[in-house]
Amino acid sequence: MELTQGSTHPEAHRRRSPSSASCPGRHYAQGFITMVLRCPRFAGDPVLEACLAGTHRMFRPEQGLAVKRVQAALIALGRPVGPAGDDGLFGPDTGAAVSAYKDAKGLSPDDPVVGKGTMGALDDDLFVDPPTLDPAFKEFSPFVVDRRLEPFAGLELAALIDTPLNSWRHMLGRFTLDALNSSTLLGIVAMSRSLDLRDRFLAAAAPTQPNGTSAADFFDDALITDDAVGRTVTFQARDGTRQAFVLIKDDVILGRQFIVRTTTGGRARVSLQGVLVHELTHVRNRSAEVRLLQTPDTDGGTYVDTALAQARSATGRPTAQVLDSFVGEICARHVHWIVVQEAAGNPFAPRFLPPGKLAEAVRFYAQEVTGLFDSNGYLTGIVNQGRATLLQQLSLWLQRCREFSLTDDPDESARTDTLFADTADACARGTVDTQADGLFPLPADFTE
């Protein structure tokens, strides 16, 4: 039978116990959350819950996170979905995998459609009791179940924490786990699932936020997205502390997001791991970012052209925001570079990174990927004043990078502090290498 998008499909009952064949009988209570789909990979996804309820059928050419979750589940069960993998596009390869799965489970008809029976079977096959101990997510399982953690982010973090104890990857995983446990980090969710955090936010946030808005309005305003691939939202908690939550653009999780090299139009793919590293760097440095944002435009130790800093702030976007974005980007991209080097088997690469090569990488981002942080045109104005002025500005801002905390390891912290100081000195003296290194992605990665 030929189907059109949105039509229903008479998927027959499966050869399984009737107690789990219908949606009402499948509910799993976990704390104050009732899980319609019991496997954390699926829990809370409205599209997949609709499939289970029989009110939606997933088939070609549907796309999105729900499709990616089904694809990833099939892969986890040893059923490949084609060379593109779990790309979130329901194509013929995914359809063939669905049909083969349904045939193996005794579902009739075994057509390329995900409906009530298929969704129930996938949920059963991947369910672990209790779901808070699901080994796929390791220590992060409870937060996935509580819908505080996007499942694909949970898988990434589980991979990070399952690395050598002295690695930066393990440190990032452990930092995230501690932040979630302490509620310093409220959660990390896809932007399309941001409302999963709303009730929890309203319970934790001070009724009136420092900018004068109510907690409800503050949360809703945070969901008005721009082109950012990720966003760390910092708020004041009821106890007066600063807490945060992280939103990640759906296209990042789907592998469809790029950053663009302004001068050539070349693109570098943005990975979920990279965005997590970035946003966790912001979470770690909430207090340092407050200090950066309070930097006056007249500070000659921060701005090489204080008149330009003041003039650009007068347009409505404070130049301190450019400073904060620049420092955050450079620090996070350095951490991401270290993570990539470790994964490639080069854990000692940071110890032998020449400051001149890091200086060139910083110059590259400042001059050729300016759109990442130049929200008011200040940096563009500095670039237009010539290379010498740009390098002097970068020298000042690299000194401010030293205010950020990148690691819990005292020795590594001292190393990065020295590296940023030496890189600032290289910019000040103009001894910048012709090859870039120390940030990720590098110029050679802008190829698509």
C-alpha positions as CSV (number, residue, x, y, z in Angstrom):
1,M,0.0,0.0,0.0
2,E,1.4,3.4,-1.0
3,L,1.4,5.9,1.9
4,T,1.5,9.7,1.9
5,Q,3.1,11.8,4.6
6,G,0.8,12.0,7.7
7,S,-1.4,9.0,6.7
8,T,-2.0,6.1,9.1
9,H,-0.8,2.6,8.6
10,P,-2.6,-0.6,9.8
11,E,0.5,-2.0,11.5
12,A,-0.6,-5.3,13.0
13,H,-0.1,-6.3,16.6
14,R,3.3,-8.0,17.3
15,R,3.8,-11.5,18.6
16,R,4.4,-10.3,22.2
17,S,2.6,-10.1,25.5
18,P,-0.5,-7.9,25.4
19,S,0.5,-6.1,28.6
20,S,3.1,-4.1,26.7
21,A,1.3,-3.8,23.4
22,S,-0.5,-0.6,24.1
23,C,0.8,2.8,25.2
24,P,-1.0,2.9,28.6
25,G,0.6,-0.3,29.8
26,R,4.1,0.8,29.0
27,H,4.4,3.7,31.4
28,Y,7.5,3.6,33.6
29,A,7.5,5.8,36.7
30,Q,10.9,7.4,37.5
31,G,10.9,10.0,40.2
32,F,8.3,12.7,39.2
33,I,8.6,11.7,35.5
34,T,6.4,9.1,33.8
35,M,8.2,7.5,30.9
36,V,5.8,6.6,28.1
37,L,8.8,5.1,26.3
38,R,11.0,3.4,28.9
39,C,14.3,3.4,27.1
40,P,16.3,6.7,27.8
41,R,17.2,6.9,24.2
42,F,13.6,7.6,23.3
43,A,12.1,9.0,26.5
44,G,10.3,12.3,26.1
45,D,10.6,12.5,22.3
46,P,7.1,13.7,21.3
47,V,7.4,12.2,17.8
48,L,8.4,8.8,19.0
49,E,5.7,8.9,21.7
50,A,3.2,9.7,19.0
51,C,4.5,6.7,17.0
52,L,3.9,4.4,20.0
53,A,0.4,5.9,20.6
54,G,-0.5,5.2,17.0
55,T,-1.1,8.8,16.1
56,H,2.0,9.2,13.9
57,R,3.8,7.0,11.3
58,M,7.4,7.7,10.5
59,F,8.5,6.9,7.0
60,R,10.3,8.4,4.0
61,P,11.1,11.4,3.6
62,E,10.7,12.4,7.3
63,Q,13.7,13.9,8.9
64,G,14.9,15.2,12.3
65,L,16.1,14.1,15.7
66,A,13.3,11.5,16.1
67,V,14.5,9.8,12.9
68,K,18.1,10.0,14.1
69,R,17.0,8.3,17.4
70,V,15.4,5.4,15.5
71,Q,18.5,5.1,13.2
72,A,20.8,5.0,16.2
73,A,18.7,2.4,17.9
74,L,18.8,0.2,14.8
75,I,22.6,0.6,14.6
76,A,22.9,-0.3,18.3
77,L,20.9,-3.5,17.6
78,G,23.4,-4.4,14.8
79,R,21.3,-3.2,11.9
80,P,23.1,-0.7,9.7
81,V,21.1,2.1,8.1
82,G,23.3,2.9,5.2
83,P,26.7,4.6,4.6
84,A,25.4,8.0,6.0
85,G,24.7,6.4,9.4
86,D,22.3,8.1,11.8
87,D,22.0,11.3,9.8
88,G,18.3,12.0,10.7
89,L,17.1,11.5,7.1
90,F,14.6,8.6,6.6
91,G,15.8,7.4,3.2
92,P,15.6,4.0,1.4
93,D,18.5,2.5,3.5
94,T,16.7,3.4,6.7
95,G,13.5,2.0,5.3
96,A,15.2,-1.2,4.4
97,A,16.6,-1.5,7.9
98,V,13.2,-0.9,9.4
99,S,11.6,-3.5,7.2
100,A,14.3,-6.1,8.1
101,Y,13.8,-5.4,11.8
102,K,10.1,-5.7,11.6
103,D,10.4,-9.0,9.7
104,A,12.8,-10.3,12.4
105,K,10.3,-9.3,15.2
106,G,7.3,-10.8,13.5
107,L,5.6,-7.5,12.7
108,S,3.2,-7.5,9.8
109,P,3.3,-5.8,7.4
110,D,7.1,-5.5,7.3
111,D,7.0,-2.3,5.3
112,P,9.4,0.7,5.9
113,V,7.2,2.4,8.4
114,V,7.8,3.0,12.1
115,G,4.5,2.8,14.0
116,K,3.1,1.6,17.2
117,G,4.5,-2.0,17.0
118,T,7.9,-1.0,15.7
119,M,8.4,1.7,18.3
120,G,7.3,-0.7,21.1
121,A,9.7,-3.4,19.9
122,L,12.6,-1.0,19.7
123,D,11.8,0.3,23.2
124,D,11.7,-3.2,24.6
125,D,14.9,-4.3,22.9
126,L,16.9,-1.4,24.3
127,F,15.2,-1.1,27.7
128,V,17.3,-1.6,30.8
129,D,15.6,-1.9,34.2
130,P,16.1,0.4,35.9
131,P,16.7,2.9,33.1
132,T,18.9,5.0,35.4
133,L,21.5,2.3,35.1
134,D,21.5,2.1,31.3
135,P,25.1,1.3,30.4
136,A,25.0,3.2,27.1
137,F,25.0,6.4,29.1
138,K,27.1,5.3,32.1
139,E,26.9,7.7,35.0
140,F,24.8,10.1,32.9
141,S,21.8,7.8,32.7
142,P,19.8,9.4,35.5
143,F,20.0,12.8,33.8
144,V,18.9,11.4,30.5
145,V,16.0,9.8,32.2
146,D,15.1,13.1,34.0
147,R,15.2,14.8,30.6
148,R,17.9,17.1,31.8
149,L,20.4,15.7,29.3
150,E,19.8,15.3,25.5
151,P,20.4,11.5,24.9
152,F,22.9,12.1,22.1
153,A,24.8,14.5,24.4
154,G,24.7,11.8,27.0
155,L,26.3,9.3,24.7
156,E,29.1,11.8,23.9
157,L,29.7,12.5,27.6
158,A,29.7,8.8,28.4
159,A,32.4,8.4,25.8
160,L,34.4,11.2,27.3
161,I,34.3,10.0,30.9
162,D,35.3,6.5,29.7
163,T,38.8,7.7,28.9
164,P,42.1,7.6,30.9
165,L,41.7,9.4,34.2
166,N,44.6,11.8,33.4
167,S,43.1,12.9,30.1
168,W,41.3,16.2,29.3
169,R,38.4,14.2,28.0
170,H,37.9,12.4,31.3
171,M,38.2,15.8,33.1
172,L,35.4,17.3,30.9
173,G,33.2,14.3,31.5
174,R,33.8,14.4,35.3
175,F,33.3,18.2,35.4
176,T,29.9,17.8,33.6
177,L,28.8,15.0,35.9
178,D,29.7,17.0,39.0
179,A,27.9,20.1,37.7
180,L,24.8,18.1,36.9
181,N,24.8,16.4,40.3
182,S,25.2,19.8,42.1
183,S,22.6,21.4,39.8
184,T,25.2,24.1,39.0
185,L,24.3,22.9,35.5
186,L,20.6,22.5,35.2
187,G,20.8,20.5,32.0
188,I,21.9,20.2,28.4
189,V,19.1,19.9,25.9
190,A,18.4,20.3,22.2
191,M,16.8,23.6,21.3
192,S,13.6,21.8,20.1
193,R,13.4,20.2,23.6
194,S,14.2,23.3,25.6
195,L,10.7,23.2,27.3
196,D,11.8,20.0,29.1
197,L,13.8,22.3,31.4
198,R,11.2,25.0,32.0
199,D,9.5,23.7,35.1
200,R,12.9,22.7,36.7
201,F,14.2,26.2,35.8
202,L,11.2,28.0,37.4
203,A,11.7,25.9,40.6
204,A,15.4,26.8,40.8
205,A,15.6,30.4,39.6
206,A,15.1,33.5,41.6
207,P,11.6,34.9,40.8
208,T,13.2,38.1,39.6
209,Q,16.4,37.9,37.6
210,P,19.3,40.5,37.7
211,N,18.1,42.1,34.5
212,G,14.7,42.9,36.1
213,T,12.6,40.3,34.3
214,S,10.6,37.6,35.9
215,A,12.0,34.1,35.8
216,A,9.3,33.0,33.3
217,D,10.1,35.8,30.9
218,F,13.8,35.3,31.4
219,F,13.5,31.6,30.3
220,D,11.3,32.4,27.4
221,D,13.6,35.2,26.2
222,A,16.5,32.7,26.3
223,L,14.7,30.6,23.7
224,I,14.7,33.4,21.1
225,T,17.6,31.9,19.2
226,D,20.0,33.6,16.8
227,D,22.6,31.8,14.6
228,A,24.4,30.4,17.6
229,V,25.1,26.7,17.4
230,G,25.0,26.4,21.2
231,R,24.1,28.7,24.0
232,T,24.9,28.7,27.7
233,V,22.2,30.6,29.7
234,T,23.4,31.8,33.1
235,F,20.8,32.7,35.7
236,Q,20.5,33.6,39.4
237,A,19.2,30.8,41.5
238,R,17.0,31.3,44.6
239,D,20.0,30.9,46.9
240,G,21.8,33.7,45.1
241,T,24.3,31.5,43.2
242,R,24.8,31.6,39.5
243,Q,23.6,28.5,37.7
244,A,23.3,27.6,34.0
245,F,21.7,25.5,31.4
246,V,22.8,24.7,27.8
247,L,20.9,24.7,24.6
248,I,22.3,23.0,21.5
249,K,20.9,23.6,18.0
250,D,19.2,20.6,16.5
251,D,21.3,20.8,13.3
252,V,24.5,20.3,15.4
253,I,23.2,17.0,16.7
254,L,22.1,16.1,13.2
255,G,25.6,16.9,11.8
256,R,24.3,19.7,9.5
257,Q,25.9,22.7,11.0
258,F,29.0,24.5,9.7
259,I,31.1,27.6,10.5
260,V,32.2,29.7,7.6
261,R,35.6,31.2,6.7
262,T,34.6,34.7,5.7
263,T,37.4,35.3,3.2
264,T,36.9,32.1,1.1
265,G,33.5,30.8,2.0
266,G,35.1,27.5,3.0
267,R,33.2,25.6,5.7
268,A,34.2,23.5,8.6
269,R,31.6,21.1,10.1
270,V,30.5,21.7,13.7
271,S,30.4,18.5,15.8
272,L,28.3,17.8,18.9
273,Q,31.5,17.1,20.8
274,G,32.9,20.4,19.8
275,V,29.8,22.3,20.9
276,L,29.7,20.5,24.2
277,V,33.4,21.4,24.8
278,H,32.6,25.0,24.0
279,E,29.5,25.3,26.2
280,L,31.1,23.5,29.1
281,T,34.0,25.9,29.0
282,H,31.4,28.7,29.3
283,V,29.7,26.9,32.2
284,R,33.1,26.5,34.0
285,N,33.9,30.2,33.6
286,R,30.6,31.9,34.5
287,S,32.3,34.2,37.0
288,A,35.2,35.0,34.7
289,E,32.7,36.0,32.0
290,V,31.0,38.4,34.3
291,R,34.3,40.2,34.8
292,L,34.9,40.3,31.1
293,L,31.5,41.8,30.5
294,Q,32.2,44.5,33.1
295,T,35.3,45.7,31.3
296,P,34.9,49.4,30.5
297,D,35.5,50.6,26.9
298,T,38.1,53.0,28.3
299,D,40.4,50.2,29.5
300,G,43.6,50.7,27.5
301,G,44.9,47.4,28.9
302,T,42.2,45.5,27.0
303,Y,41.4,47.7,24.0
304,V,44.1,48.9,21.6
305,D,41.6,51.5,20.3
306,T,39.4,52.7,23.2
307,A,37.8,55.4,21.0
308,L,36.6,52.7,18.6
309,A,35.5,50.5,21.5
310,Q,33.3,53.3,22.8
311,A,31.9,54.2,19.4
312,R,30.9,50.6,18.6
313,S,29.3,50.2,22.0
314,A,27.2,53.3,21.3
315,T,25.6,51.4,18.4
316,G,23.8,49.2,21.0
317,R,26.0,46.1,21.2
318,P,28.7,46.5,24.0
319,T,32.3,45.9,22.8
320,A,32.7,43.9,26.1
321,Q,30.5,41.3,24.4
322,V,33.0,41.0,21.6
323,L,35.8,40.6,24.2
324,D,33.8,37.9,26.1
325,S,32.9,36.0,22.9
326,F,36.5,36.1,21.6
327,V,38.1,34.9,24.9
328,G,35.4,32.1,25.2
329,E,35.9,31.0,21.6
330,I,39.7,30.9,21.7
331,C,39.8,29.1,25.1
332,A,37.1,26.6,24.0
333,R,38.7,25.9,20.7
334,H,42.0,25.3,22.4
335,V,40.4,22.7,24.7
336,H,38.7,21.1,21.7
337,W,42.1,20.9,19.9
338,I,43.5,19.1,22.9
339,V,40.6,16.7,23.0
340,V,41.1,16.0,19.2
341,Q,44.8,15.4,19.7
342,E,44.2,13.0,22.6
343,A,41.7,11.0,20.5
344,A,44.2,10.9,17.7
345,G,46.8,9.4,20.1
346,N,48.8,12.6,20.6
347,P,48.2,13.3,24.3
348,F,51.5,15.2,24.7
349,A,50.9,17.6,21.7
350,P,49.9,20.5,24.0
351,R,53.3,20.4,25.7
352,F,55.1,21.0,22.5
353,L,52.8,23.6,20.9
354,P,54.9,26.6,19.7
355,P,53.3,29.9,20.8
356,G,53.9,31.3,17.4
357,K,51.7,28.7,15.8
358,L,48.9,29.3,18.3
359,A,49.3,33.0,17.6
360,E,48.7,32.4,13.9
361,A,45.7,30.3,14.7
362,V,44.3,33.1,16.8
363,R,45.0,35.6,14.0
364,F,43.2,33.4,11.5
365,Y,40.1,33.3,13.6
366,A,40.2,37.1,14.3
367,Q,40.7,38.0,10.7
368,E,39.0,35.2,8.7
369,V,36.3,33.8,10.9
370,T,35.3,37.1,12.4
371,G,31.6,36.4,12.4
372,L,32.0,34.0,15.4
373,F,32.4,36.9,17.9
374,D,32.4,40.3,16.3
375,S,28.8,41.3,17.2
376,N,29.3,45.1,16.9
377,G,32.1,45.6,14.3
378,Y,34.9,46.5,16.7
379,L,37.2,43.7,15.6
380,T,36.5,44.4,11.9
381,G,37.5,48.0,12.6
382,I,40.8,46.8,14.2
383,V,41.5,44.4,11.2
384,N,41.0,47.4,8.9
385,Q,43.8,49.3,10.7
386,G,46.3,46.7,9.6
387,R,48.2,43.7,10.8
388,A,50.3,45.5,13.4
389,T,47.3,46.9,15.2
390,L,45.4,43.6,15.0
391,L,48.4,41.7,16.6
392,Q,48.6,44.3,19.4
393,Q,44.9,43.8,20.0
394,L,45.2,40.0,20.0
395,S,48.1,40.3,22.5
396,L,45.9,42.2,24.9
397,W,43.0,39.8,24.6
398,L,45.2,36.7,24.9
399,Q,46.3,38.1,28.3
400,R,42.6,38.1,29.2
401,C,42.3,34.4,28.2
402,R,44.5,33.7,31.2
403,E,41.5,34.6,33.4
404,F,39.7,31.5,32.2
405,S,39.9,28.1,33.9
406,L,40.3,25.3,31.4
407,T,41.1,22.3,33.6
408,D,41.1,20.9,37.1
409,D,44.7,19.8,36.8
410,P,47.1,22.3,38.5
411,D,50.0,21.4,36.2
412,E,47.9,21.6,33.0
413,S,46.4,24.9,34.2
414,A,49.9,26.3,34.8
415,R,50.9,25.1,31.3
416,T,48.0,26.7,29.5
417,D,48.5,30.0,31.5
418,T,52.2,30.1,30.3
419,L,51.1,29.2,26.8
420,F,48.7,32.1,26.6
421,A,51.2,34.5,28.1
422,D,53.9,33.4,25.6
423,T,51.4,33.6,22.7
424,A,50.4,37.1,23.8
425,D,54.1,38.0,23.8
426,A,54.5,36.5,20.3
427,C,51.7,38.7,19.0
428,A,53.1,41.8,20.7
429,R,56.5,41.2,19.1
430,G,55.1,40.2,15.8
431,T,56.8,36.8,15.9
432,V,53.8,34.9,14.5
433,D,54.4,31.7,12.6
434,T,53.2,31.1,9.1
435,Q,51.5,27.9,10.1
436,A,48.5,27.7,12.5
437,D,48.1,25.1,15.3
438,G,46.5,24.8,18.7
439,L,42.8,25.6,17.9
440,F,40.2,23.4,16.3
441,P,39.2,23.5,13.5
442,L,42.4,24.8,11.8
443,P,42.5,26.6,8.4
444,A,43.0,23.3,6.6
445,D,39.7,22.0,8.0
446,F,37.7,24.6,6.2
447,T,37.3,22.6,3.1
448,E,33.5,21.9,2.4
